[in-house]
Amino acid sequence: MASKSTPPKNAVLIFATIADTTWRMFTPVLSLLIGGILLDKRLETGALFSILGVCLGFIIAILLVRQQYNKVLKEETNAK
C-alpha cells in the first residue's frame, strides 16, 4: 500500500500522460503561429503565414499525439 505522502502510481502516470499530450498539442501550434505573425509583420502579408503556421502546427500536433498514442498502445500490448 502506498504511503500518504506519495501519490498513487496510476495518478502520476495519468498526470505525466496529460502533460506529455499537452505539450505535443500546443507547442507546434503556438510556435508556428508566433513565427507566422512575425513573418507576416516583416513581409506585410496580412495573415497568410499566421494561418499557414496554425495549419502546419495542427498537422504536426496530430502526428505527435498519434505517435504518443501508438507508443502507449505498444507498451500496453507488450505488458500483457
KOLVEX-920376 format. One record per atom (N, C-alpha, C, O): residue number from 1; x, y, z; residue in three letters; atom name. Coordinates in steps of 0.2 Angstrom, whole numbers, always signed. Last residue first. Layout:
residues N
   nr      u      v      w  rest  atom
  NUM      X      Y      Z   ALA    CA
...
end
This chain:
residues 80
   nr      u      v      w  rest  atom
   80     +5    -35   -108   LYS     N
   80     +0    -41   -107   LYS    CA
   80     +3    -47   -108   LYS     C
   80     +0    -53   -108   LYS     O
   79    +15    -27   -111   ALA     N
   79    +14    -28   -104   ALA    CA
   79    +10    -34   -103   ALA     C
   79    +10    -37    -98   ALA     O
   78    +14    -25   -125   ASN     N
   78    +19    -29   -123   ASN    CA
   78    +19    -31   -115   ASN     C
   78    +21    -36   -113   ASN     O
   77     +2    -17   -125   THR     N
   77     +2    -23   -128   THR    CA
   77     +8    -28   -126   THR     C
   77     +7    -34   -124   THR     O
   76     +7     -5   -119   GLU     N
   76     +1     -9   -115   GLU    CA
   76     +1    -16   -118   GLU     C
   76     +0    -21   -115   GLU     O
   75    +16     -1   -128   GLU     N
   75    +18     -3   -121   GLU    CA
   75    +13     -7   -118   GLU     C
   75    +15    -12   -114   GLU     O
   74     +8     +1   -139   LYS     N
   74    +13     -4   -140   LYS    CA
   74    +15     -6   -133   LYS     C
   74    +16    -12   -132   LYS     O
   73     +0    +12   -134   LEU     N
   73     -3     +6   -136   LEU    CA
   73     +2     +0   -136   LEU     C
   73     +0     -5   -134   LEU     O
   72    +11    +21   -132   VAL     N
   72     +7    +19   -126   VAL    CA
   72     +4    +12   -128   VAL     C
   72     +4     +8   -124   VAL     O
   71    +14    +23   -146   LYS     N
   71    +19    +21   -141   LYS    CA
   71    +16    +18   -135   LYS     C
   71    +18    +13   -132   LYS     O
   70     +2    +28   -151   ASN     N
   70     +5    +21   -154   ASN    CA
   70    +10    +19   -149   ASN     C
   70    +10    +13   -148   ASN     O
   69     +1    +40   -144   TYR     N
   69     -4    +35   -144   TYR    CA
   69     -1    +28   -146   TYR     C
   69     -2    +23   -142   TYR     O
   68    +13    +47   -150   GLN     N
   68    +12    +45   -142   GLN    CA
   68     +7    +40   -141   GLN     C
   68     +8    +35   -137   GLN     O
   67     +9    +48   -163   GLN     N
   67    +15    +44   -161   GLN    CA
   67    +15    +42   -154   GLN     C
   67    +17    +37   -152   GLN     O
   66     -3    +56   -161   ARG     N
   66     -3    +49   -164   ARG    CA
   66     +3    +45   -162   ARG     C
   66     +2    +39   -161   ARG     O
   65     +4    +67   -157   VAL     N
   65     -1    +64   -152   VAL    CA
   65     -2    +57   -155   VAL     C
   65     -3    +52   -151   VAL     O
   64    +11    +71   -169   LEU     N
   64    +15    +69   -162   LEU    CA
   64    +10    +66   -157   LEU     C
   64    +12    +61   -154   LEU     O
   63     +1    +72   -178   LEU     N
   63     +6    +67   -179   LEU    CA
   63    +10    +65   -173   LEU     C
   63    +11    +60   -171   LEU     O
   62     -6    +83   -173   ILE     N
   62     -9    +77   -174   ILE    CA
   62     -4    +71   -175   ILE     C
   62     -5    +66   -172   ILE     O
   61     +5    +93   -173   ALA     N
   61     +2    +91   -167   ALA    CA
   61     -2    +84   -167   ALA     C
   61     -1    +80   -163   ALA     O
   60     +6    +95   -187   ILE     N
   60    +12    +92   -183   ILE    CA
   60     +9    +89   -176   ILE     C
   60    +11    +84   -174   ILE     O
   59     -6   +100   -190   ILE     N
   59     -4    +94   -193   ILE    CA
   59     +1    +91   -189   ILE     C
   59     +1    +85   -188   ILE     O
   58     -5   +112   -183   PHE     N
   58    -10   +107   -181   PHE    CA
   58     -9   +100   -184   PHE     C
   58    -10    +95   -180   PHE     O
   57     +5   +118   -189   GLY     N
   57     +6   +116   -182   GLY    CA
   57     +1   +111   -180   GLY     C
   57     +2   +107   -176   GLY     O
   56     -1   +121   -201   LEU     N
   56     +5   +116   -201   LEU    CA
   56     +6   +114   -194   LEU     C
   56     +8   +108   -193   LEU     O
   55    -11   +130   -197   CYS     N
   55    -12   +124   -200   CYS    CA
   55     -7   +119   -200   CYS     C
   55     -8   +113   -199   CYS     O
   54     -3   +140   -191   VAL     N
   54     -8   +136   -187   VAL    CA
   54    -10   +130   -190   VAL     C
   54    -10   +125   -187   VAL     O
   53     +4   +144   -203   GLY     N
   53     +8   +142   -197   GLY    CA
   53     +3   +138   -192   GLY     C
   53     +5   +132   -190   GLY     O
   52     -6   +149   -211   LEU     N
   52     -2   +143   -213   LEU    CA
   52     +2   +140   -207   LEU     C
   52     +2   +134   -207   LEU     O
   51    -10   +160   -203   ILE     N
   51    -14   +154   -205   ILE    CA
   51    -11   +148   -207   ILE     C
   51    -12   +143   -205   ILE     O
   50     +2   +167   -204   SER     N
   50     -1   +165   -197   SER    CA
   50     -5   +159   -198   SER     C
   50     -5   +155   -194   SER     O
   49     +4   +170   -217   PHE     N
   49     +9   +165   -214   PHE    CA
   49     +6   +163   -207   PHE     C
   49     +8   +158   -204   PHE     O
   48     -7   +178   -219   LEU     N
   48     -6   +172   -223   LEU    CA
   48     -1   +167   -219   LEU     C
   48     -3   +162   -219   LEU     O
   47    -12   +190   -215   ALA     N
   47    -12   +184   -210   ALA    CA
   47    -10   +178   -214   ALA     C
   47    -12   +172   -211   ALA     O
   46     -2   +202   -222   GLY     N
   46     -9   +201   -219   GLY    CA
   46     -8   +195   -214   GLY     C
   46     -4   +195   -210   GLY     O
   45    +11   +203   -226   THR     N
   45     +7   +199   -230   THR    CA
   45     +0   +197   -227   THR     C
   45     -3   +192   -228   THR     O
   44    +23   +210   -223   GLU     N
   44    +17   +214   -224   GLU    CA
   44    +12   +209   -228   GLU     C
   44    +10   +212   -233   GLU     O
   43    +35   +204   -218   LEU     N
   43    +33   +204   -226   LEU    CA
   43    +27   +208   -228   LEU     C
   43    +25   +208   -233   LEU     O
   42    +34   +206   -205   ARG     N
   42    +40   +208   -208   ARG    CA
   42    +39   +209   -216   ARG     C
   42    +41   +213   -219   ARG     O
   41    +21   +201   -201   LYS     N
   41    +23   +208   -200   LYS    CA
   41    +29   +211   -204   LYS     C
   41    +29   +216   -207   LYS     O
   40    +23   +188   -205   ASP     N
   40    +18   +192   -208   ASP    CA
   40    +19   +200   -207   ASP     C
   40    +18   +204   -212   ASP     O
   39    +33   +184   -197   LEU     N
   39    +34   +184   -204   LEU    CA
   39    +29   +188   -207   LEU     C
   39    +31   +192   -212   LEU     O
   38    +26   +185   -184   LEU     N
   38    +32   +189   -185   LEU    CA
   38    +34   +189   -193   LEU     C
   38    +36   +195   -195   LEU     O
   37    +16   +176   -187   ILE     N
   37    +14   +183   -185   ILE    CA
   37    +20   +187   -187   ILE     C
   37    +20   +192   -190   ILE     O
   36    +23   +164   -188   GLY     N
   36    +19   +166   -194   GLY    CA
   36    +17   +174   -193   GLY     C
   36    +17   +178   -198   GLY     O
   35    +28   +162   -176   GLY     N
   35    +33   +163   -181   GLY    CA
   35    +29   +166   -187   GLY     C
   35    +32   +170   -191   GLY     O
   34    +16   +160   -169   ILE     N
   34    +21   +166   -167   ILE    CA
   34    +25   +167   -173   ILE     C
   34    +26   +173   -175   ILE     O
   33    +12   +148   -175   LEU     N
   33     +8   +154   -175   LEU    CA
   33    +12   +160   -174   LEU     C
   33    +12   +165   -178   LEU     O
   32    +23   +140   -171   LEU     N
   32    +22   +141   -178   LEU    CA
   32    +17   +147   -179   LEU     C
   32    +18   +151   -184   LEU     O
   31    +20   +139   -157   SER     N
   31    +27   +142   -160   SER    CA
   31    +26   +144   -168   SER     C
   31    +29   +149   -170   SER     O
   30     +7   +134   -156   LEU     N
   30     +9   +141   -154   LEU    CA
   30    +15   +144   -157   LEU     C
   30    +16   +150   -159   LEU     O
   29     +8   +122   -163   VAL     N
   29     +3   +126   -165   VAL    CA
   29     +5   +134   -163   VAL     C
   29     +5   +138   -167   VAL     O
   28    +19   +115   -155   PRO     N
   28    +19   +116   -163   PRO    CA
   28    +14   +122   -165   PRO     C
   28    +16   +126   -169   PRO     O
   27    +13   +116   -142   THR     N
   27    +20   +119   -144   THR    CA
   27    +20   +120   -151   THR     C
   27    +22   +125   -153   THR     O
   26     +1   +109   -140   PHE     N
   26     +1   +116   -140   PHE    CA
   26     +8   +119   -143   PHE     C
   26     +8   +125   -146   PHE     O
   25     +2    +95   -141   MET     N
   25     -3    +98   -145   MET    CA
   25     -2   +106   -145   MET     C
   25     -3   +109   -151   MET     O
   24    +13    +91   -133   ARG     N
   24    +13    +89   -140   ARG    CA
   24     +8    +93   -144   ARG     C
   24     +8    +94   -150   ARG     O
   23     +9    +96   -121   TRP     N
   23    +15   +100   -125   TRP    CA
   23    +15    +98   -132   TRP     C
   23    +17   +102   -136   TRP     O
   22     -1    +87   -119   THR     N
   22     -2    +94   -119   THR    CA
   22     +3    +98   -123   THR     C
   22     +2   +102   -127   THR     O
   21     +5    +75   -118   THR     N
   21     +0    +76   -123   THR    CA
   21     -1    +84   -124   THR     C
   21     -2    +86   -130   THR     O
   20    +12    +76   -106   ASP     N
   20    +15    +75   -112   ASP    CA
   20    +11    +76   -118   ASP     C
   20    +13    +79   -123   ASP     O
   19     +2    +79    -97   ALA     N
   19     +7    +84    -98   ALA    CA
   19    +10    +83   -104   ALA     C
   19    +12    +87   -108   ALA     O
   18     -5    +66    -97   ILE     N
   18     -9    +73    -99   ILE    CA
   18     -4    +78   -101   ILE     C
   18     -4    +82   -105   ILE     O
   17     +5    +58    -93   THR     N
   17     +2    +57   -100   THR    CA
   17     -1    +63   -102   THR     C
   17     -1    +65   -108   THR     O
   16     +7    +62    -80   ALA     N
   16    +13    +63    -85   ALA    CA
   16    +10    +62    -92   ALA     C
   16    +13    +65    -96   ALA     O
   15     -6    +59    -74   PHE     N
   15     -3    +66    -75   PHE    CA
   15     +2    +67    -80   PHE     C
   15     +2    +72    -84   PHE     O
   14     -5    +45    -75   ILE     N
   14    -10    +49    -79   ILE    CA
   14     -8    +56    -80   ILE     C
   14     -9    +59    -85   ILE     O
   13     +6    +42    -67   LEU     N
   13     +6    +40    -74   LEU    CA
   13     +1    +44    -78   LEU     C
   13     +2    +46    -84   LEU     O
   12     +1    +47    -55   VAL     N
   12     +7    +50    -58   VAL    CA
   12     +7    +49    -65   VAL     C
   12     +9    +53    -69   VAL     O
   11    -10    +38    -53   ALA     N
   11    -11    +46    -54   ALA    CA
   11     -5    +49    -57   ALA     C
   11     -6    +54    -61   ALA     O
   10     -4    +26    -52   ASN     N
   10     -8    +27    -58   ASN    CA
   10     -9    +35    -59   ASN     C
   10    -10    +37    -64   ASN     O
    9     +3    +27    -40   LYS     N
    9     +7    +26    -46   LYS    CA
    9     +3    +28    -52   LYS     C
    9     +5    +31    -57   LYS     O
    8     -2    +39    -28   PRO     N
    8     -3    +33    -31   PRO    CA
    8     +1    +33    -38   PRO     C
    8     +1    +38    -42   PRO     O
    7    +10    +50    -20   PRO     N
    7     +4    +49    -24   PRO    CA
    7     +4    +42    -27   PRO     C
    7     +9    +39    -28   PRO     O
    6    +16    +49     -4   THR     N
    6    +17    +48    -11   THR    CA
    6    +11    +47    -14   THR     C
    6     +6    +43    -12   THR     O
    5    +11    +51     +9   SER     N
    5    +15    +56     +7   SER    CA
    5    +17    +55     -1   SER     C
    5    +19    +60     -4   SER     O
    4     +4    +39    +13   LYS     N
    4     +0    +45    +11   LYS    CA
    4     +4    +51     +8   LYS     C
    4     +1    +55     +5   LYS     O
    3    +11    +25     +4   SER     N
    3    +10    +29    +10   SER    CA
    3     +6    +36     +8   SER     C
    3     +6    +37     +2   SER     O
    2     +3    +11     -4   ALA     N
    2     +7    +17     -4   ALA    CA
    2     +5    +22     +2   ALA     C
    2     +0    +22     +5   ALA     O
    1     +4     -6     +0   MET     N
    1     +0     +0     +0   MET    CA
    1     +4     +6     +0   MET     C
    1     +9     +6     +4   MET     O
end
